Amino acid sequence: MDETRGAIFGYAVEGMGDDQSRSLKALYRLDGTPSFQVSQVDCGAEQVHDSHDQVLWPANPQDYCPQPDEVEDQGEGDNAQG
């Protein structure tokens, strides 16, 4: 909560320690009213909605769905030599 900015920030936290990352998933006013929220559609893509639950971006989330070869490549990256 950031009272100076009059906002509550909602983050998704992944990983631990030095590998930890945060992604902003929602922004709320101090009264709890959402300014925006990020939701995940069935295919795995994310979509931003405003306070009235209207889509801000992307209008067609299907264009951003992970493809099967992309998912496999991401998994292989975890095992890469470094």
N, CA and C atoms as a LAMMPS dump frame, in Angstrom:
ITEM: TIMESTEP
0
ITEM: NUMBER OF ATOMS
246
ITEM: BOX BOUNDS ff ff ff
-5.0000000000000000e+02 5.0000000000000000e+02
-5.0000000000000000e+02 5.0000000000000000e+02
-5.0000000000000000e+02 5.0000000000000000e+02
ITEM: ATOMS id mol type element x y z
1 1 1 N 0.851 -1.165 0
2 1 2 C 0 0 0
3 1 3 C 0.901 1.233 0
4 2 1 N 0.564 2.174 -0.844
5 2 2 C 1.319 3.415 -0.952
6 2 3 C 0.352 4.573 -0.719
7 3 1 N 0.26 5.013 0.533
8 3 2 C -0.692 6.069 0.884
9 3 3 C -0.343 7.393 0.221
10 4 1 N 0.938 7.653 -0.004
11 4 2 C 1.36 8.885 -0.652
12 4 3 C 0.786 8.972 -2.064
13 5 1 N 0.801 7.866 -2.772
14 5 2 C 0.261 7.82 -4.133
15 5 3 C -1.218 7.477 -4.154
16 6 1 N -1.768 7.118 -3.016
17 6 2 C -3.179 6.766 -2.939
18 6 3 C -3.51 5.5 -3.689
19 7 1 N -2.621 4.512 -3.565
20 7 2 C -2.807 3.294 -4.349
21 7 3 C -2.353 2.055 -3.594
22 8 1 N -2.945 0.953 -3.979
23 8 2 C -2.53 -0.363 -3.503
24 8 3 C -2.065 -1.128 -4.732
25 9 1 N -0.831 -1.606 -4.697
26 9 2 C -0.258 -2.334 -5.819
27 9 3 C -0.343 -3.829 -5.547
28 10 1 N -0.795 -4.58 -6.537
29 10 2 C -0.88 -6.035 -6.419
30 10 3 C 0.149 -6.677 -7.329
31 11 1 N 1.071 -7.442 -6.74
32 11 2 C 2.142 -8.081 -7.5
33 11 3 C 2.021 -9.594 -7.447
34 12 1 N 2.483 -10.246 -8.498
35 12 2 C 2.699 -11.688 -8.49
36 12 3 C 4.196 -11.864 -8.273
37 13 1 N 4.565 -12.682 -7.304
38 13 2 C 5.97 -12.911 -6.984
39 13 3 C 6.324 -14.332 -7.387
40 14 1 N 7.424 -14.462 -8.141
41 14 2 C 7.897 -15.773 -8.567
42 14 3 C 9.352 -15.925 -8.166
43 15 1 N 9.735 -17.143 -7.825
44 15 2 C 11.111 -17.425 -7.464
45 15 3 C 11.414 -17.029 -6.035
46 16 1 N 12.677 -17.249 -5.657
47 16 2 C 13.118 -16.935 -4.301
48 16 3 C 14.503 -16.313 -4.353
49 17 1 N 14.818 -15.538 -3.341
50 17 2 C 16.15 -14.957 -3.215
51 17 3 C 16.53 -14.09 -4.4
52 18 1 N 17.749 -14.306 -4.916
53 18 2 C 18.246 -13.522 -6.044
54 18 3 C 17.476 -13.788 -7.328
55 19 1 N 16.777 -14.912 -7.404
56 19 2 C 16.014 -15.267 -8.602
57 19 3 C 14.579 -14.753 -8.551
58 20 1 N 14.231 -14.023 -7.512
59 20 2 C 12.858 -13.56 -7.342
60 20 3 C 12.536 -12.439 -8.334
61 21 1 N 11.326 -12.503 -8.877
62 21 2 C 10.843 -11.433 -9.753
63 21 3 C 9.415 -11.082 -9.364
64 22 1 N 9.054 -9.823 -9.596
65 22 2 C 7.695 -9.361 -9.299
66 22 3 C 7.097 -8.801 -10.581
67 23 1 N 5.819 -9.085 -10.787
68 23 2 C 5.078 -8.544 -11.925
69 23 3 C 3.846 -7.834 -11.391
70 24 1 N 3.645 -6.603 -11.81
71 24 2 C 2.47 -5.849 -11.386
72 24 3 C 1.241 -6.452 -12.05
73 25 1 N 0.279 -6.888 -11.25
74 25 2 C -0.921 -7.545 -11.764
75 25 3 C -2.185 -6.74 -11.52
76 26 1 N -2.13 -5.765 -10.613
77 26 2 C -3.325 -4.97 -10.331
78 26 3 C -2.93 -3.674 -9.631
79 27 1 N -3.782 -2.68 -9.805
80 27 2 C -3.624 -1.402 -9.124
81 27 3 C -4.998 -1.002 -8.613
82 28 1 N -5.074 -0.734 -7.311
83 28 2 C -6.344 -0.377 -6.67
84 28 3 C -6.22 0.988 -6.015
85 29 1 N -7.331 1.701 -5.94
86 29 2 C -7.388 2.928 -5.143
87 29 3 C -7.456 2.515 -3.673
88 30 1 N -7.213 3.435 -2.777
89 30 2 C -7.215 3.095 -1.35
90 30 3 C -8.574 2.609 -0.861
91 31 1 N -9.649 2.96 -1.572
92 31 2 C -10.972 2.464 -1.174
93 31 3 C -11.247 1.057 -1.704
94 32 1 N -10.267 0.474 -2.398
95 32 2 C -10.407 -0.889 -2.909
96 32 3 C -10.916 -0.975 -4.331
97 33 1 N -11.253 0.153 -4.938
98 33 2 C -11.733 0.166 -6.316
99 33 3 C -10.57 -0.119 -7.264
100 34 1 N -10.718 -1.087 -8.161
101 34 2 C -9.611 -1.395 -9.074
102 34 3 C -9.425 -0.313 -10.133
103 35 1 N -8.175 0.03 -10.414
104 35 2 C -7.847 0.897 -11.543
105 35 3 C -7.592 0.034 -12.767
106 36 1 N -6.851 -1.056 -12.563
107 36 2 C -6.692 -2.061 -13.602
108 36 3 C -6.33 -3.386 -12.956
109 37 1 N -6.586 -4.452 -13.701
110 37 2 C -6.251 -5.802 -13.259
111 37 3 C -5.783 -6.603 -14.462
112 38 1 N -4.873 -7.526 -14.231
113 38 2 C -4.406 -8.425 -15.275
114 38 3 C -5.002 -9.792 -14.996
115 39 1 N -5.615 -10.366 -16.014
116 39 2 C -6.179 -11.707 -15.863
117 39 3 C -5.553 -12.621 -16.906
118 40 1 N -5.648 -13.903 -16.658
119 40 2 C -5.108 -14.888 -17.588
120 40 3 C -6.265 -15.586 -18.287
121 41 1 N -6.209 -15.645 -19.615
122 41 2 C -7.243 -16.33 -20.383
123 41 3 C -6.884 -17.81 -20.478
124 42 1 N -7.814 -18.614 -20.98
125 42 2 C -7.649 -20.069 -20.999
126 42 3 C -6.352 -20.546 -21.643
127 43 1 N -5.891 -19.871 -22.684
128 43 2 C -4.699 -20.338 -23.397
129 43 3 C -3.402 -19.976 -22.68
130 44 1 N -3.463 -19.147 -21.644
131 44 2 C -2.271 -18.766 -20.903
132 44 3 C -1.823 -17.334 -21.144
133 45 1 N -2.411 -16.657 -22.115
134 45 2 C -2.077 -15.253 -22.363
135 45 3 C -2.696 -14.384 -21.27
136 46 1 N -2.126 -13.199 -21.072
137 46 2 C -2.663 -12.27 -20.084
138 46 3 C -3.359 -11.114 -20.786
139 47 1 N -4.336 -10.536 -20.085
140 47 2 C -5.129 -9.452 -20.64
141 47 3 C -5.375 -8.415 -19.543
142 48 1 N -5.249 -7.132 -19.889
143 48 2 C -5.439 -6.04 -18.939
144 48 3 C -6.873 -5.518 -19.05
145 49 1 N -7.53 -5.37 -17.878
146 49 2 C -8.897 -4.852 -17.798
147 49 3 C -8.898 -3.583 -16.959
148 50 1 N -9.755 -2.631 -17.317
149 50 2 C -9.865 -1.404 -16.538
150 50 3 C -10.827 -1.585 -15.368
151 51 1 N -11.147 -0.488 -14.697
152 51 2 C -11.996 -0.554 -13.503
153 51 3 C -13.426 -0.974 -13.81
154 52 1 N -13.828 -0.903 -15.074
155 52 2 C -15.174 -1.323 -15.479
156 52 3 C -15.148 -2.699 -16.129
157 53 1 N -14.031 -3.412 -15.987
158 53 2 C -13.802 -4.739 -16.552
159 53 3 C -13.817 -4.73 -18.082
160 54 1 N -13.52 -3.572 -18.667
161 54 2 C -13.39 -3.475 -20.121
162 54 3 C -11.944 -3.798 -20.49
163 55 1 N -11.761 -4.507 -21.582
164 55 2 C -10.424 -4.904 -22.018
165 55 3 C -9.656 -3.681 -22.514
166 56 1 N -8.445 -3.497 -21.964
167 56 2 C -7.555 -2.435 -22.425
168 56 3 C -6.567 -2.964 -23.456
169 57 1 N -6.002 -4.155 -23.173
170 57 2 C -5.003 -4.73 -24.07
171 57 3 C -4.736 -6.165 -23.676
172 58 1 N -4.461 -7.051 -24.571
173 58 2 C -4.749 -6.996 -25.998
174 58 3 C -6.215 -7.312 -26.255
175 59 1 N -6.771 -6.718 -27.285
176 59 2 C -8.175 -6.964 -27.62
177 59 3 C -8.385 -8.42 -28.013
178 60 1 N -7.409 -9.003 -28.703
179 60 2 C -7.481 -10.407 -29.1
180 60 3 C -6.33 -11.159 -28.438
181 61 1 N -6.546 -11.707 -27.243
182 61 2 C -5.448 -12.367 -26.533
183 61 3 C -4.949 -13.632 -27.222
184 62 1 N -5.723 -14.189 -28.148
185 62 2 C -5.293 -15.408 -28.843
186 62 3 C -3.967 -15.184 -29.574
187 63 1 N -3.711 -13.946 -30.001
188 63 2 C -2.455 -13.635 -30.679
189 63 3 C -1.256 -13.749 -29.741
190 64 1 N -1.492 -13.789 -28.438
191 64 2 C -0.419 -13.821 -27.445
192 64 3 C -0.36 -15.137 -26.676
193 65 1 N -1.109 -16.127 -27.116
194 65 2 C -1.087 -17.434 -26.457
195 65 3 C 0.259 -18.099 -26.697
196 66 1 N 0.869 -18.651 -25.658
197 66 2 C 2.132 -19.364 -25.856
198 66 3 C 1.92 -20.542 -26.802
199 67 1 N 2.849 -20.71 -27.72
200 67 2 C 2.801 -21.842 -28.638
201 67 3 C 3.527 -23.017 -27.993
202 68 1 N 3.163 -24.248 -28.33
203 68 2 C 3.795 -25.422 -27.696
204 68 3 C 5.315 -25.403 -27.773
205 69 1 N 5.907 -24.992 -28.899
206 69 2 C 7.365 -24.969 -28.994
207 69 3 C 7.972 -23.883 -28.115
208 70 1 N 7.261 -22.779 -27.868
209 70 2 C 7.746 -21.74 -26.961
210 70 3 C 7.795 -22.246 -25.531
211 71 1 N 6.8 -23.003 -25.122
212 71 2 C 6.751 -23.553 -23.769
213 71 3 C 7.906 -24.517 -23.568
214 72 1 N 8.179 -25.369 -24.571
215 72 2 C 9.296 -26.308 -24.474
216 72 3 C 10.619 -25.568 -24.405
217 73 1 N 10.795 -24.52 -25.234
218 73 2 C 12.032 -23.748 -25.228
219 73 3 C 12.271 -23.09 -23.88
220 74 1 N 11.222 -22.598 -23.228
221 74 2 C 11.367 -21.972 -21.918
222 74 3 C 11.834 -22.994 -20.898
223 75 1 N 11.316 -24.186 -20.961
224 75 2 C 11.721 -25.239 -20.037
225 75 3 C 13.165 -25.627 -20.234
226 76 1 N 13.618 -25.666 -21.489
227 76 2 C 14.999 -26.015 -21.779
228 76 3 C 15.948 -24.937 -21.292
229 77 1 N 15.5 -23.687 -21.275
230 77 2 C 16.343 -22.594 -20.812
231 77 3 C 16.726 -22.747 -19.354
232 78 1 N 15.89 -23.419 -18.569
233 78 2 C 16.193 -23.641 -17.163
234 78 3 C 17.379 -24.573 -16.985
235 79 1 N 17.634 -25.41 -17.986
236 79 2 C 18.704 -26.394 -17.891
237 79 3 C 19.942 -25.973 -18.665
238 80 1 N 19.967 -24.763 -19.178
239 80 2 C 21.091 -24.307 -19.987
240 80 3 C 22.344 -24.199 -19.132
241 81 1 N 23.479 -24.435 -19.789
242 81 2 C 24.75 -24.331 -19.071
243 81 3 C 25.09 -22.865 -18.884
244 82 1 N 25.712 -22.541 -17.781
245 82 2 C 26.007 -21.135 -17.553
246 82 3 C 27.246 -20.889 -16.827
